[in-house]
């Protein structure tokens, strides 16, 4: 079960429903510029005439285009400020093979300063040659697991997550299964990048998460999952879908704390954690239905997954119900929302 964001430019396309992700990227922009200006040692790359950047989990735009242009501009300024000739830039846009790369590439600005290429495949495995990348960027993608933990779907397991679609408010066994899957996936991600990123190169990660010590059930991202699950249970009670269908569905997402991320990076040993910060979570505001905005954003990112498991005929009713429940809830006032900004530097290892 993989996340495939809605392509095209329709009402529920990701390109028209990704303002939360855009807000997080905007909040991180100055941190990225500062890191490149102060910490990126371009002397390490003096033998290369090409500077290579990738966005892992790029989706269909426009956020990836803005992020890549910002990184290219910041690196170009760094070279110029130190009196070096500006290298040529190559940007790789990565996502799973079913991503709508056509919409993405149609949107690329014609006057861009880089050569663009698509790289399909999972970022939990190798995607590039050894020591070929200088900056790796990933925004709102690494919370997606490579798979749902097998134990939560196993009726004979103590971690069977019957009647729920996520780990929030679930048993400790369920939470532990999700945390273990996240740690395993992140280790795969870092091991792959350790081979692909040059020494001195950066990895910039922006992910929705939760503050240290905050119970999973109080994190806004997990409250969203609870409300989504309640909509499915309501539909099961009405006979629209079966309870068994709900029991065999779990969201493949995990929202880590800074401490969890730090521990995984330390165990890996190939990167130095230069910076980790909590950015404020973007929450919709204004004279409109915040519930509608939130449900549309979730639909843009998750619709394909729900279609695959429950069938296309329930989609409109599911997300209409979600919209109403969001408006009736206090999630926007009581939920603790946060986004993690993580900066890693590839170091030489013994």
C-alpha positions as CSV (number, residue, x, y, z in Angstrom):
1,X,0.0,0.0,0.0
2,X,1.8,3.1,-1.2
3,X,1.0,6.8,-1.1
4,X,0.2,8.1,-4.6
5,X,-0.8,11.8,-4.6
6,X,-3.5,12.8,-7.0
7,X,-2.1,14.0,-10.3
8,X,-3.4,16.6,-12.8
9,X,-4.8,19.9,-11.9
10,X,-8.3,19.0,-10.8
11,X,-10.3,20.0,-7.7
12,X,-8.7,17.3,-5.6
13,X,-5.2,17.2,-7.2
14,X,-2.2,17.5,-5.0
15,X,-1.0,20.5,-7.0
16,X,-4.1,22.4,-5.9
17,X,-4.2,21.0,-2.3
18,X,-0.7,21.3,-0.8
19,X,-0.8,24.6,1.1
20,X,0.2,22.9,4.4
21,X,3.3,21.5,2.8
22,X,4.0,24.8,1.2
23,X,3.8,26.5,4.6
24,X,6.3,24.2,6.1
25,X,8.7,24.6,3.2
26,X,8.4,28.4,3.4
27,X,9.1,28.2,7.2
28,X,12.3,26.2,6.5
29,X,13.5,28.3,3.6
30,X,15.7,30.6,5.7
31,X,17.1,27.7,7.7
32,X,18.1,26.0,4.4
33,X,19.7,29.2,3.1
34,X,21.6,29.8,6.3
35,X,22.9,26.2,6.3
36,X,24.2,26.4,2.8
37,X,25.7,29.9,3.4
38,X,27.4,28.9,6.7
39,X,28.0,25.1,6.7
40,X,28.2,23.8,3.2
41,X,31.9,23.4,2.4
42,X,32.1,23.7,-1.3
43,X,35.9,23.1,-1.2
44,X,34.8,19.4,-0.9
45,X,33.3,19.6,-4.3
46,X,36.0,21.6,-6.2
47,X,36.8,18.7,-8.5
48,X,33.2,18.5,-9.8
49,X,31.8,20.9,-12.4
50,X,28.3,19.6,-11.8
51,X,26.3,20.2,-8.6
52,X,23.5,17.6,-8.1
53,X,20.4,18.1,-6.0
54,X,17.4,15.8,-5.6
55,X,14.0,16.0,-4.0
56,X,12.9,12.6,-2.7
57,X,9.2,12.3,-2.7
58,X,8.7,15.3,-5.0
59,X,5.0,14.6,-6.0
60,X,3.6,16.8,-8.8
61,X,4.5,20.4,-7.7
62,X,4.4,23.3,-7.3
63,X,6.2,23.0,-3.9
64,X,9.1,20.9,-5.2
65,X,9.8,23.4,-8.0
66,X,10.0,26.3,-5.5
67,X,12.2,24.3,-3.1
68,X,14.6,23.2,-5.8
69,X,15.0,26.7,-7.2
70,X,15.7,28.0,-3.7
71,X,18.4,25.5,-3.1
72,X,20.0,26.2,-6.5
73,X,19.9,29.9,-5.9
74,X,21.5,29.5,-2.4
75,X,24.3,27.3,-3.7
76,X,25.0,29.6,-6.6
77,X,25.2,32.6,-4.2
78,X,27.7,30.5,-2.1
79,X,30.0,29.8,-5.0
80,X,29.9,33.5,-6.1
81,X,30.6,34.8,-2.6
82,X,33.7,32.7,-2.4
83,X,34.9,33.7,-5.9
84,X,34.4,30.3,-7.5
85,X,32.9,29.7,-10.9
86,X,29.3,28.6,-10.7
87,X,28.9,24.9,-11.5
88,X,26.2,23.5,-13.7
89,X,23.2,22.2,-11.8
90,X,21.4,19.0,-12.2
91,X,18.1,18.4,-10.3
92,X,16.6,14.9,-9.9
93,X,12.9,14.7,-9.1
94,X,12.2,11.4,-7.4
95,X,8.9,9.7,-6.5
96,X,7.4,6.3,-6.9
97,X,6.8,5.2,-10.5
98,X,3.0,5.9,-10.5
99,X,3.6,9.6,-9.7
100,X,2.3,12.0,-12.3
101,X,5.6,13.2,-13.6
102,X,3.9,14.7,-16.7
103,X,2.1,17.3,-14.6
104,X,5.3,18.1,-12.8
105,X,7.5,18.6,-15.9
106,X,4.8,20.6,-17.7
107,X,5.0,23.0,-14.7
108,X,8.8,23.4,-14.8
109,X,9.8,27.1,-15.5
110,X,11.4,27.4,-19.0
111,X,14.1,29.8,-17.6
112,X,15.3,27.4,-14.8
113,X,19.0,27.3,-14.0
114,X,19.3,23.5,-13.9
115,X,18.9,20.3,-16.0
116,X,15.9,18.3,-14.8
117,X,15.4,14.6,-14.7
118,X,12.9,12.1,-13.2
119,X,14.1,9.2,-11.0
120,X,11.3,6.8,-10.2
121,X,11.6,4.4,-7.3
122,X,11.4,4.1,-3.5
123,X,13.7,6.3,-1.5
124,X,14.1,3.5,1.0
125,X,16.5,1.9,-1.5
126,X,19.4,3.0,-3.7
127,X,18.5,5.4,-6.5
128,X,21.8,7.1,-7.5
129,X,25.4,6.2,-8.2
130,X,28.0,6.3,-5.4
131,X,29.0,9.8,-4.1
132,X,27.0,11.6,-6.8
133,X,24.7,13.8,-4.8
134,X,25.5,17.1,-3.1
135,X,22.2,18.1,-1.5
136,X,19.3,15.8,-0.8
137,X,15.9,17.4,0.1
138,X,12.8,15.6,1.2
139,X,9.6,17.4,2.5
140,X,6.5,15.7,3.9
141,X,7.5,12.3,2.6
142,X,9.5,10.4,5.2
143,X,6.5,10.0,7.5
144,X,5.2,7.5,5.0
145,X,6.3,4.0,5.9
146,X,7.4,1.5,3.3
147,X,4.6,-0.8,4.6
148,X,2.1,-1.1,7.3
149,X,3.6,-3.1,10.2
150,X,2.6,-6.8,9.6
151,X,1.7,-7.4,13.2
152,X,-1.1,-4.9,13.3
153,X,-2.9,-6.8,10.5
154,X,-2.3,-10.2,12.1
155,X,-5.3,-11.5,14.1
156,X,-3.1,-13.8,16.1
157,X,-0.7,-11.0,17.1
158,X,-0.9,-9.0,20.3
159,X,-0.5,-6.0,18.1
160,X,-3.6,-6.6,16.0
161,X,-5.2,-3.2,15.6
162,X,-8.9,-4.3,15.3
163,X,-11.3,-1.4,14.9
164,X,-8.6,1.2,14.3
165,X,-6.8,2.5,11.3
166,X,-3.8,4.0,13.1
167,X,-1.7,3.7,16.2
168,X,-3.0,6.8,18.0
169,X,-5.0,5.7,21.1
170,X,-4.1,2.1,20.3
171,X,-2.3,-0.4,22.6
172,X,1.4,-0.1,23.4
173,X,2.1,-3.1,21.2
174,X,0.6,-1.3,18.2
175,X,2.6,1.8,18.9
176,X,5.8,-0.2,19.3
177,X,5.2,-2.0,15.9
178,X,4.8,1.4,14.1
179,X,7.8,2.9,15.8
180,X,9.9,-0.2,14.9
181,X,8.8,0.0,11.3
182,X,9.7,3.7,11.2
183,X,13.1,3.1,12.6
184,X,13.8,0.2,10.1
185,X,12.7,2.4,7.2
186,X,14.8,5.4,8.3
187,X,17.8,3.1,8.7
188,X,17.3,1.9,5.1
189,X,16.9,5.5,3.9
190,X,20.1,6.7,5.6
191,X,22.1,3.6,4.5
192,X,21.1,4.3,0.9
193,X,21.9,8.0,1.1
194,X,25.2,7.3,2.9
195,X,26.4,5.7,-0.4
196,X,24.9,8.3,-2.7
197,X,25.9,11.6,-0.9
198,X,29.4,13.0,-1.2
199,X,31.4,13.7,2.0
200,X,30.3,17.1,3.2
201,X,27.0,16.9,1.3
202,X,23.7,17.7,3.0
203,X,20.4,16.0,3.6
204,X,17.5,18.4,4.5
205,X,14.4,16.7,5.8
206,X,11.0,18.4,6.6
207,X,8.5,16.0,8.2
208,X,5.3,16.4,10.3
209,X,6.1,15.1,13.8
210,X,5.4,15.7,17.5
211,X,7.4,17.4,20.3
212,X,9.4,15.3,22.7
213,X,7.3,13.8,25.4
214,X,4.0,14.5,23.8
215,X,1.6,11.5,23.9
216,X,0.8,10.3,20.4
217,X,-2.9,10.8,20.9
218,X,-2.3,14.6,21.5
219,X,-0.4,15.2,18.3
220,X,-2.6,16.9,15.7
221,X,-1.4,14.6,12.9
222,X,-2.6,11.6,14.9
223,X,-5.9,13.2,15.9
224,X,-6.5,13.5,12.2
225,X,-6.1,9.8,11.8
226,X,-8.5,9.1,14.7
227,X,-11.2,11.3,13.1
228,X,-10.6,9.6,9.7
229,X,-10.9,6.2,11.4
230,X,-14.2,7.2,13.0
231,X,-15.7,8.1,9.6
232,X,-14.9,4.7,8.3
233,X,-16.4,3.0,11.4
234,X,-19.5,5.1,10.9
235,X,-19.8,3.9,7.4
236,X,-19.3,0.3,8.6
237,X,-22.2,0.7,11.1
238,X,-24.4,1.9,8.2
239,X,-23.4,-1.2,6.2
240,X,-21.7,0.9,3.4
241,X,-18.5,-1.0,4.0
242,X,-17.7,-4.1,6.1
243,X,-16.1,-4.1,9.5
244,X,-13.6,-6.5,8.1
245,X,-12.5,-4.0,5.5
246,X,-11.8,-1.5,8.3
247,X,-10.0,-4.1,10.4
248,X,-7.7,-4.9,7.5
249,X,-6.8,-1.2,6.8
250,X,-4.1,0.8,8.6
251,X,-2.5,4.0,7.6
252,X,1.2,3.6,6.7
253,X,2.4,6.7,8.5
254,X,4.4,7.4,11.6
255,X,5.1,10.8,13.2
256,X,8.4,10.8,15.1
257,X,9.7,13.1,17.8
258,X,13.1,14.8,17.6
259,X,14.6,12.3,20.1
260,X,13.5,9.4,17.9
261,X,15.1,11.0,14.8
262,X,18.3,11.8,16.7
263,X,18.7,8.2,18.0
264,X,18.3,6.8,14.5
265,X,20.9,9.2,13.0
266,X,23.3,8.4,15.8
267,X,22.9,4.6,15.3
268,X,23.5,5.0,11.6
269,X,26.8,6.8,12.2
270,X,27.3,8.2,8.6
271,X,25.8,11.7,9.2
272,X,26.3,14.5,11.7
273,X,23.1,16.0,13.0
274,X,23.8,19.7,12.3
275,X,20.4,21.0,13.3
276,X,17.0,19.8,14.3
277,X,14.2,22.2,15.1
278,X,10.4,22.2,15.5
279,X,8.7,24.5,13.0
280,X,5.1,25.7,13.7
281,X,2.5,23.6,12.0
282,X,0.6,25.4,9.3
283,X,-3.2,25.5,10.2
284,X,-5.8,26.9,7.8
285,X,-7.3,30.2,8.8
286,X,-9.7,32.7,7.2
287,X,-13.4,33.1,6.4
288,X,-13.9,29.5,5.0
289,X,-14.3,26.0,6.3
290,X,-11.0,24.9,7.7
291,X,-12.4,21.4,7.8
292,X,-13.0,21.5,4.0
293,X,-9.4,22.6,3.4
294,X,-8.0,19.9,5.6
295,X,-10.2,17.1,4.1
296,X,-9.3,18.2,0.6
297,X,-5.6,18.2,1.4
298,X,-5.9,14.7,2.8
299,X,-7.9,13.5,-0.2
300,X,-5.2,14.8,-2.5
301,X,-2.6,12.7,-0.7
302,X,-4.6,9.6,0.3
303,X,-7.5,9.1,-2.2
304,X,-5.7,6.4,-4.2
305,X,-5.0,4.3,-1.1
306,X,-8.7,4.4,0.0
307,X,-9.9,3.6,-3.5
308,X,-7.6,0.6,-3.7
309,X,-8.9,-0.9,-0.4
310,X,-12.5,0.2,-0.1
311,X,-13.5,1.0,-3.7
312,X,-14.1,4.3,-5.5
313,X,-17.8,4.5,-4.7
314,X,-17.2,5.5,-1.1
315,X,-14.7,8.3,-1.6
316,X,-17.0,11.3,-1.9
317,X,-19.0,10.3,1.1
318,X,-15.9,9.5,3.2
319,X,-14.3,12.9,2.7
320,X,-17.5,14.8,3.0
321,X,-18.0,13.2,6.4
322,X,-14.4,14.0,7.3
323,X,-14.9,17.6,6.3
324,X,-18.0,17.9,8.6
325,X,-16.2,16.1,11.5
326,X,-13.3,18.4,11.3
327,X,-15.6,21.5,11.4
328,X,-17.4,20.0,14.5
329,X,-14.2,19.1,16.3
330,X,-11.7,21.2,18.3
331,X,-8.7,19.8,16.5
332,X,-7.5,23.2,15.2
333,X,-7.6,24.6,18.7
334,X,-6.5,21.7,20.9
335,X,-4.2,19.7,18.6
336,X,-0.5,20.0,19.0
337,X,0.8,20.4,15.5
338,X,4.5,20.6,14.6
339,X,6.9,20.1,11.8
340,X,10.5,18.9,12.2
341,X,13.4,20.5,10.3
342,X,16.4,18.1,10.2
343,X,19.8,19.0,8.7
344,X,22.3,16.2,8.2
345,X,25.9,16.4,7.0
346,X,27.6,13.4,5.4
347,X,30.8,12.7,7.4
348,X,33.8,10.4,6.7
349,X,33.5,7.2,8.7
350,X,36.3,4.9,9.8
